[in-house]
C-alpha cells in the first residue's frame, strides 16, 4: 500500500525537501525514518512500517510505501510527521492511502 501526498500553496520545493528529510539511510544502506533519532511519540510505528519514500512527477508530489497494510494509527502517525515537517513552509497537502 502507498500513501500519496499532493502539495498545495507556497514553497512547494521547501515542502518536498522536508518530506524527503523524513526518511534517510542507515549505516547498512537501509531506508529508515529520521524520526528514530528524535524524542517523539510517533517514532515507533513509522520506522518498521514504511518501506520507501520518494518525490513523484504527476498527479501526486510524494509517496510513502508501506511494508504492510497500515493501521489507522500508522496513517495518523504519518500525518502527524508530515504536519510537523511542512508546517514551517506554509504548504498544505492532501493524503490518500490506497493499494
SERO-4910 file (N, C-alpha, C, O; in steps of 0.05 Angstrom, whole numbers):
BEGIN
 pado doro    nc1    nc2    nc3   cac1   cac2   cac3    cc1    cc2    cc3    oc1    oc2    oc3
  Unk    A     17    -24      0      0      0      0     18     25      0     41     24      8
  Unk    A      6     46    -10     21     71    -11      4     94     -1    -21     94     -4
  Unk    A     17    114     10      4    139     18     15    161     -1     39    167      0
  Unk    A     -3    172    -17      4    193    -36     -1    220    -25    -22    225    -13
  Unk    A     18    238    -29     16    265    -18     15    285    -42     31    283    -60
  Unk    A     -5    303    -41     -7    324    -61     -3    350    -46    -18    356    -26
  Unk    A     16    367    -54     22    392    -40      9    415    -54      5    415    -79
  Unk    A      1    436    -38    -11    460    -49      0    484    -34      6    483    -10
  Unk    A      3    506    -48     10    531    -35     39    539    -40     52    528    -58
  Unk    A     47    558    -25     75    569    -28     96    549    -19     91    531     -3
  Unk    A    119    553    -29    143    538    -21    141    508    -26    147    492     -8
  Unk    A    132    500    -49    130    471    -55    157    457    -54    159    435    -44
  Unk    A    178    470    -64    204    458    -63    213    454    -34    224    433    -28
  Unk    A    209    473    -17    216    471     11    201    448     24    212    433     40
  Unk    A    175    445     17    159    424     29    168    397     19    169    378     35
  Unk    A    175    394     -7    186    369    -17    212    361     -3    216    338      4
  Unk    A    229    381      2    254    375     17    248    366     45    262    348     55
  Unk    A    228    378     58    221    370     85    210    341     85    217    325    103
  Unk    A    193    334     66    183    307     64    205    287     59    206    266     71
  Unk    A    224    295     42    246    277     36    263    273     61    275    251     64
  Unk    A    265    293     78    281    290    102    269    272    123    282    266    143
  Unk    A    244    264    120    231    246    139    244    218    138    241    203    157
  Unk    A    256    211    116    269    185    113    298    189    106    306    208     93
  Unk    A    315    170    115    343    170    109    353    142    107    338    123    112
  Unk    A    379    138    101    390    111    100    408    107    125    422    125    134
  Unk    A    406     83    136    423     76    159    451     67    150    457     68    126
  Unk    A    467     58    169    495     50    163    496     27    143    516     24    129
  Unk    A    475     11    142    474    -12    124    462     -5     97    459    -22     80
  Unk    A    454     21     94    441     29     69    412     25     68    399     29     47
  Unk    A    400     16     90    371     11     91    356     37     98    365     53    114
  Unk    A    333     41     85    317     65     89    304     63    117    291     44    123
  Unk    A    307     84    132    294     86    159    283    114    162    290    133    148
  Unk    A    264    116    181    253    142    187    272    159    204    285    148    222
  Unk    A    276    184    198    293    201    214    280    206    241    293    217    259
  Unk    A    254    199    244    241    202    270    253    184    291    248    188    315
  Unk    A    268    164    283    282    146    302    301    163    319    306    155    342
  Unk    A    311    184    308    332    200    321    320    222    339    335    237    351
  Unk    A    293    224    340    280    245    355    264    233    378    255    210    376
  Unk    A    261    249    399    243    241    420    215    248    411    207    272    411
  Unk    A    199    229    402    173    234    391    155    210    396    163    187    394
  Unk    A    129    216    402    110    194    406    104    179    380     92    158    381
  Unk    A    112    190    357    106    177    332    130    161    321    129    150    299
  Unk    A    152    160    337    176    147    327    172    116    324    186    104    308
  Unk    A    153    105    339    150     76    338    140     64    312    155     49    300
  Unk    A    116     71    303    105     58    280    119     63    254    120     45    237
  Unk    A    129     87    249    140     93    223    164     78    214    164     68    191
  Unk    A    185     74    230    208     61    220    203     33    210    214     25    189
  Unk    A    187     17    224    183    -10    215    160    -13    194    159    -33    180
  Unk    A    143      7    192    120      5    175    125     17    147    113      7    128
  Unk    A    142     37    144    146     50    119    171     38    105    192     36    116
  Unk    A    166     29     81    187     15     65    204     34     48    228     30     46
  Unk    A    191     55     37    205     73     19    190     99     17    166    101     23
  Unk    A    204    119      7    191    145      1    206    159    -21    230    155    -25
  Unk    A    191    174    -37    203    188    -60    185    210    -70    161    209    -67
  Unk    A    197    230    -83    182    250    -97    172    239   -123    185    221   -135
  Unk    A    150    249   -133    138    240   -158    133    263   -177    132    286   -168
  Unk    A    130    257   -202    121    277   -221     94    267   -231     92    244   -240
  Unk    A     74    284   -230     47    276   -239     26    285   -220     28    307   -209
  Unk    A      5    269   -217    -18    277   -201    -10    282   -171    -21    299   -158
  Unk    A      8    266   -161     17    268   -133     46    277   -133     61    273   -152
  Unk    A     54    290   -110     81    301   -108    100    283    -93    124    285    -96
  Unk    A     89    265    -76    107    249    -59     91    224    -52     67    224    -51
  Unk    A    106    202    -46     93    177    -38    109    164    -16    134    164    -16
  Unk    A     95    152      3    106    135     23     96    107     18     71    103     16
  Unk    A    113     87     16    105     60     11    107     44     37    127     45     51
  Unk    A     86     29     43     84     14     68     93    -15     63     88    -26     42
  Unk    A    106    -27     83    113    -56     83     88    -73     83     86    -93     69
  Unk    A     69    -64     99     44    -79    103     21    -59    103     25    -35    103
  Unk    A     -3    -70    103    -27    -52    104    -25    -36    130    -24    -47    151
  Unk    A    -24     -9    128    -22      7    152    -47      8    168    -70      6    157
  Unk    A    -44     10    194    -67     13    212    -75     43    211    -60     59    201
  Unk    A    -97     49    222   -106     77    224    -85     93    241    -80    116    234
  Unk    A    -75     81    262    -54     94    278    -29     99    262    -16    120    265
  Unk    A    -21     80    245      2     84    228     -2    109    210     16    126    207
  Unk    A    -25    111    197    -30    133    179    -32    159    195    -22    180    186
  Unk    A    -44    158    219    -45    182    236    -16    191    244    -11    215    244
  Unk    A      1    172    250     29    179    256     43    192    233     58    211    236
  Unk    A     38    181    209     50    193    185     39    221    181     55    239    175
  Unk    A     13    225    184      1    252    181     14    271    201     20    294    194
  Unk    A     17    262    226     30    279    246     58    287    238     66    310    241
  Unk    A     73    268    228    101    274    219    101    293    195    117    312    195
  Unk    A     83    290    176     81    308    153     73    336    162     84    355    153
  Unk    A     53    337    180     45    363    191     68    379    202     72    402    196
  Unk    A     84    365    219    107    378    232    128    386    211    141    407    213
  Unk    A    132    369    192    153    374    172    146    398    154    164    414    148
  Unk    A    121    400    145    115    421    125    105    446    139    102    467    125
  Unk    A    100    446    164     89    470    178    106    495    173     94    516    167
  Unk    A    133    494    175    148    518    170    147    529    142    154    552    136
  Unk    A    139    512    123    138    520     95    113    535     87    112    549     66
  Unk    A     92    533    103     66    545     96     51    529     76     29    537     67
  Unk    A     61    506     68     48    489     48     26    473     60     27    466     84
  Unk    A      5    467     44    -17    450     52    -15    425     35     -1    424     15
  Unk    A    -29    404     44    -27    379     29    -53    362     33    -69    367     51
  Unk    A    -56    343     15    -76    322     19    -61    295     19    -39    293      8
  Unk    A    -73    276     32    -61    249     33    -82    229     25   -105    231     33
  Unk    A    -74    209      9    -92    188      1    -77    162      3    -56    158    -10
  Unk    A    -87    143     19    -74    118     23    -90     96      8   -114     93     14
  Unk    A    -76     82    -10    -90     61    -25    -70     41    -36    -46     45    -33
  Unk    A    -81     20    -48    -64     -1    -59    -50      9    -84    -35     -6    -97
***
